[in-house]
Amino acid sequence: MKKTSVKTTNVNKYQKLNLIELENTIITLQTQHLRSPSPELTQDLSAARFCLQQRQRLVKAKVMDFERTNHSHLLFYVSTKGFVKLAGHSALFFAMTIADRIHWRYSLKIDTDHYSISDDGIISFRSLENISTRLAEINIFPNPKISDAELHYFDLAKSYSADQIDRLRDNAQQDIKRIMSIVLPASPIPNLYDAIMQASQLLYYQFKHLPDAFAREVLGNHLFSLSYDMAIKYMLYARQKNKSDVEYLREIIELSREIRYGIAYASKLQILHHREVCKILEYLVAVERIAGKAYLRDQDNHKKNPHK
């Protein structure tokens, strides 16, 4: 399938639209294209999607520029499919000082974007309306003077100093470490575990946001299930007392290889973006390399000390 080029004249139609307008435009164009396909609609769709990607980058850049000196706001920025997100200091403020007060279950996730990355993680919300209602219960309200359709600023009751923000960050990291210490008391091969989780996260996000529902449900579910099994095998390996039992490492290698073949298949079908495919494959190759070295080392140690 030949990739459609994006013409400047088509891009000019959509480059001034905000993220919400662009997403609605794409839905309208998709509906029209299904009813009556044409080269013009194909070009318009490509241009609108290109503008949407560029707009996402612009919005995220604005967010992270603000977060560098943010001491007294929650900044919710719009994403696709009705979601809003917090990044940077805003994510820390919510996770460490607000979530418990409003009894809100949240997940502070690693930022998987390859642009304007939030080192403090990302928190996603299904709708701005729901979280706004809960925040109002503790007197945290939006500031309409500085907000717009894409960026929603909420005033906090206090301003945090740089030292206080550093402490919030340290506490957040300690919480993650405590959770992981319960699940994984000792990590014998930390770089292997990191490669497994990085590959799993990228895989999850790529298929989660894939517009092709059939590919997402059939191929995505299968590959993510394999990545889950791979992570569990590592945890079982880490917990076992006798590390000379290399069966778990062998299974990790086989699972990684099967996922890699599946990703290559998805790439050939042009289901996933090539750039993201390369990232996932790099981590999977690292998994096989690290696990392979550990497998050979542990197997060799067992041969030298069979009764140990």
C-alpha positions as CSV (number, residue, x, y, z in Angstrom):
1,M,0.0,0.0,0.0
2,K,1.6,3.2,-1.1
3,K,1.7,6.0,1.5
4,T,-0.1,9.1,0.4
5,S,2.0,12.3,0.4
6,V,0.7,15.4,2.2
7,K,0.3,18.5,0.0
8,T,0.9,22.0,1.5
9,T,-2.3,23.3,0.0
10,N,-4.3,20.6,1.9
11,V,-2.4,21.3,5.1
12,N,-3.2,25.0,4.9
13,K,-6.9,24.1,5.3
14,Y,-6.4,22.6,8.7
15,Q,-3.3,24.0,10.3
16,K,-5.1,26.8,12.2
17,L,-7.6,24.3,13.9
18,N,-7.2,23.3,17.5
19,L,-6.8,19.7,18.6
20,I,-10.5,19.1,19.2
21,E,-11.5,20.7,15.9
22,L,-9.0,18.6,14.0
23,E,-10.2,15.4,15.6
24,N,-13.8,16.2,14.7
25,T,-12.8,17.2,11.2
26,I,-11.0,13.8,10.8
27,I,-14.2,11.9,11.9
28,T,-16.3,13.9,9.4
29,L,-13.8,13.2,6.6
30,Q,-13.6,9.5,7.4
31,T,-17.4,9.3,7.3
32,Q,-17.5,11.1,3.9
33,H,-14.7,8.9,2.6
34,L,-16.6,5.7,3.6
35,R,-19.7,6.9,1.8
36,S,-18.0,8.2,-1.3
37,P,-14.2,7.6,-1.6
38,S,-12.2,10.1,-3.7
39,P,-8.6,11.1,-4.2
40,E,-9.4,14.6,-2.8
41,L,-10.9,13.2,0.4
42,T,-7.8,10.9,0.8
43,Q,-5.6,13.9,0.5
44,D,-7.7,15.9,3.0
45,L,-7.6,13.0,5.5
46,S,-3.8,12.7,5.2
47,A,-3.4,16.5,5.7
48,A,-5.8,16.6,8.7
49,R,-4.0,13.7,10.3
50,F,-0.7,15.3,9.7
51,C,-1.9,18.5,11.3
52,L,-3.3,16.6,14.3
53,Q,0.1,15.1,14.9
54,Q,1.8,18.5,14.7
55,R,-0.8,20.0,16.9
56,Q,-0.3,17.4,19.6
57,R,3.4,18.2,19.5
58,L,2.7,21.9,19.8
59,V,0.3,21.5,22.7
60,K,2.7,19.2,24.6
61,A,5.6,21.6,24.0
62,K,3.5,24.5,25.5
63,V,2.6,22.3,28.5
64,M,6.2,21.3,29.3
65,D,7.4,24.9,28.9
66,F,4.8,25.9,31.5
67,E,5.6,23.0,33.8
68,R,9.2,24.0,34.2
69,T,8.2,26.9,36.3
70,N,4.8,25.8,37.5
71,H,4.4,26.2,41.3
72,S,0.7,26.8,41.8
73,H,-1.5,25.2,39.1
74,L,-2.9,22.0,37.7
75,L,-2.6,22.2,33.9
76,F,-4.9,19.7,32.1
77,Y,-4.2,19.5,28.4
78,V,-6.5,17.8,25.9
79,S,-5.6,14.6,24.1
80,T,-7.6,12.6,21.6
81,K,-10.8,10.7,22.2
82,G,-12.0,13.0,24.9
83,F,-9.1,12.4,27.3
84,V,-7.2,15.1,29.2
85,K,-3.8,14.6,30.8
86,L,-1.5,16.0,33.5
87,A,2.3,16.2,33.1
88,G,5.3,17.6,34.9
89,H,4.7,19.4,38.2
90,S,0.9,19.2,37.7
91,A,1.1,15.4,37.7
92,L,3.2,15.5,40.9
93,F,0.8,17.9,42.6
94,F,-2.2,15.7,41.8
95,A,-0.6,12.4,42.7
96,M,1.0,13.4,46.0
97,T,-1.3,16.1,47.4
98,I,-4.8,15.8,45.8
99,A,-5.8,12.3,44.7
100,D,-6.2,11.0,48.3
101,R,-8.3,14.0,49.3
102,I,-10.9,13.4,46.6
103,H,-10.5,9.6,46.7
104,W,-9.5,9.4,43.1
105,R,-7.7,6.3,41.7
106,Y,-5.0,7.3,39.4
107,S,-2.0,5.8,37.5
108,L,1.2,7.8,37.2
109,K,2.7,6.4,34.0
110,I,6.0,6.8,32.2
111,D,5.7,9.3,29.4
112,T,6.1,7.3,26.2
113,D,6.1,10.3,23.8
114,H,9.3,10.9,22.0
115,Y,8.8,14.7,22.1
116,S,8.5,17.2,25.1
117,I,8.9,14.3,27.6
118,S,7.6,14.6,31.1
119,D,10.2,13.1,33.4
120,D,7.6,13.2,36.3
121,G,5.2,11.0,34.3
122,I,1.7,11.3,32.9
123,I,-1.8,11.0,34.4
124,S,-4.7,10.5,32.1
125,F,-8.4,11.3,32.7
126,R,-11.4,10.1,30.6
127,S,-13.1,13.5,30.8
128,L,-12.3,17.0,32.1
129,E,-15.9,17.4,33.4
130,N,-15.7,14.5,35.9
131,I,-12.4,15.5,37.4
132,S,-13.4,19.2,37.5
133,T,-16.5,18.3,39.6
134,R,-14.4,16.4,42.1
135,L,-11.8,19.1,42.3
136,A,-14.5,21.7,43.0
137,E,-15.4,19.7,46.2
138,I,-12.0,20.8,47.7
139,N,-12.2,24.3,46.3
140,I,-9.9,23.8,43.3
141,F,-11.4,25.7,40.4
142,P,-10.5,26.4,36.7
143,N,-9.0,29.8,35.8
144,P,-10.9,30.9,32.7
145,K,-8.7,33.9,32.2
146,I,-5.7,31.9,31.1
147,S,-7.4,28.7,29.9
148,D,-8.4,27.9,26.3
149,A,-9.9,25.0,24.4
150,E,-6.7,22.9,24.7
151,L,-5.1,24.0,28.0
152,H,-7.2,24.1,31.2
153,Y,-5.5,25.8,34.2
154,F,-6.8,25.2,37.7
155,D,-5.6,27.4,40.6
156,L,-4.1,25.6,43.6
157,A,-4.6,27.1,47.1
158,K,-0.9,27.2,47.8
159,S,2.3,27.7,45.8
160,Y,5.0,25.1,46.1
161,S,8.7,26.0,46.4
162,A,11.4,24.2,44.4
163,D,12.5,22.3,47.5
164,Q,8.9,21.1,48.2
165,I,8.5,20.0,44.5
166,D,11.7,18.0,44.8
167,R,10.4,16.3,47.9
168,L,7.1,15.5,46.2
169,R,9.1,13.9,43.3
170,D,11.2,11.9,45.8
171,N,8.1,10.7,47.5
172,A,6.5,9.6,44.3
173,Q,9.6,7.7,43.3
174,Q,9.7,6.0,46.8
175,D,6.1,5.0,46.4
176,I,6.9,3.3,43.1
177,K,9.9,1.5,44.7
178,R,7.8,0.3,47.6
179,I,5.2,-1.1,45.2
180,M,7.9,-2.8,43.2
181,S,9.6,-4.2,46.3
182,I,6.4,-6.1,47.2
183,V,6.1,-7.6,43.7
184,L,9.8,-7.9,42.9
185,P,11.9,-8.0,46.1
186,A,15.2,-8.4,44.3
187,S,16.0,-7.8,40.6
188,P,18.9,-10.0,39.6
189,I,19.1,-8.5,36.1
190,P,17.7,-4.9,36.3
191,N,18.5,-4.0,32.6
192,L,16.6,-7.1,31.4
193,Y,13.5,-6.1,33.5
194,D,13.7,-2.6,32.2
195,A,13.9,-3.7,28.6
196,I,10.9,-6.0,29.1
197,M,8.8,-3.2,30.6
198,Q,9.8,-0.6,28.1
199,A,8.9,-2.9,25.2
200,S,5.6,-3.8,27.0
201,Q,4.7,-0.1,27.6
202,L,5.4,0.9,24.0
203,L,3.4,-2.1,22.7
204,Y,0.5,-1.2,24.9
205,Y,0.3,2.4,23.9
206,Q,0.7,1.7,20.2
207,F,-2.2,-0.7,20.0
208,K,-4.3,1.1,22.6
209,H,-4.4,4.2,20.3
210,L,-4.6,2.2,17.0
211,P,-7.7,3.3,15.0
212,D,-8.0,-0.1,13.4
213,A,-10.3,-1.9,15.8
214,F,-9.8,-5.3,14.1
215,A,-6.0,-5.2,14.3
216,R,-6.2,-3.8,17.8
217,E,-8.4,-6.6,19.1
218,V,-6.9,-9.6,17.2
219,L,-3.2,-8.8,16.9
220,G,-2.8,-6.2,19.7
221,N,-4.5,-8.3,22.3
222,H,-2.4,-11.4,21.4
223,L,1.0,-9.5,21.4
224,F,0.2,-7.7,24.6
225,S,-0.7,-11.0,26.3
226,L,2.7,-12.4,25.2
227,S,4.4,-9.3,26.7
228,Y,2.5,-9.9,30.0
229,D,3.7,-13.5,30.0
230,M,7.2,-12.3,29.4
231,A,7.1,-10.0,32.4
232,I,5.6,-12.7,34.7
233,K,8.4,-15.1,33.6
234,Y,11.0,-12.6,34.7
235,M,9.3,-12.1,38.1
236,L,9.2,-15.9,38.6
237,Y,12.9,-16.0,37.7
238,A,13.7,-13.2,40.1
239,R,11.9,-14.9,42.9
240,Q,13.3,-18.4,42.6
241,K,16.1,-19.3,45.1
242,N,18.1,-21.4,42.7
243,K,19.1,-19.1,39.8
244,S,20.8,-22.0,38.0
245,D,17.3,-23.0,36.8
246,V,17.4,-21.2,33.5
247,E,14.0,-22.4,32.2
248,Y,12.4,-19.0,32.8
249,L,15.2,-17.2,30.9
250,R,14.7,-19.6,27.9
251,E,10.9,-18.8,28.0
252,I,11.6,-15.1,28.1
253,I,13.8,-15.4,25.0
254,E,11.1,-17.4,23.1
255,L,8.3,-15.0,24.1
256,S,10.4,-11.9,23.1
257,R,11.1,-13.6,19.7
258,E,7.5,-14.3,19.1
259,I,6.5,-10.7,19.9
260,R,9.3,-9.5,17.6
261,Y,7.9,-11.7,14.7
262,G,4.4,-10.3,15.4
263,I,5.6,-6.7,15.3
264,A,7.5,-7.4,12.1
265,Y,4.2,-8.8,10.6
266,A,2.3,-5.7,11.8
267,S,4.9,-3.5,10.2
268,K,4.6,-5.3,6.8
269,L,0.8,-4.7,6.9
270,Q,1.5,-1.0,7.8
271,I,-0.6,-1.3,10.9
272,L,2.0,0.5,13.1
273,H,4.2,3.5,12.4
274,H,7.7,2.4,11.4
275,R,9.4,4.7,13.9
276,E,7.5,3.1,16.8
277,V,8.1,-0.3,15.4
278,C,11.9,0.3,15.5
279,K,11.7,1.4,19.1
280,I,9.8,-1.7,20.2
281,L,12.1,-4.0,18.2
282,E,15.2,-2.4,19.8
283,Y,13.9,-3.3,23.3
284,L,12.9,-6.8,22.2
285,V,16.4,-7.4,20.7
286,A,17.9,-6.1,24.0
287,V,15.7,-8.6,25.9
288,E,16.9,-11.5,23.8
289,R,20.5,-10.4,24.1
290,I,20.5,-9.8,27.9
291,A,18.5,-12.9,28.6
292,G,20.6,-15.0,26.3
293,K,23.8,-14.0,28.0
294,A,22.3,-14.7,31.4
295,Y,21.0,-18.1,30.2
296,L,24.5,-19.1,29.0
297,R,26.2,-17.8,32.1
298,D,23.8,-19.6,34.5
299,Q,23.9,-22.8,32.5
300,D,27.7,-22.8,32.5
301,N,27.7,-22.1,36.3
302,H,25.4,-25.0,36.8
303,K,27.7,-27.4,34.9
304,K,30.7,-26.3,37.0
305,N,28.7,-26.5,40.2
306,P,26.0,-29.1,39.7
307,H,25.1,-29.5,43.4
308,K,25.0,-25.8,44.2
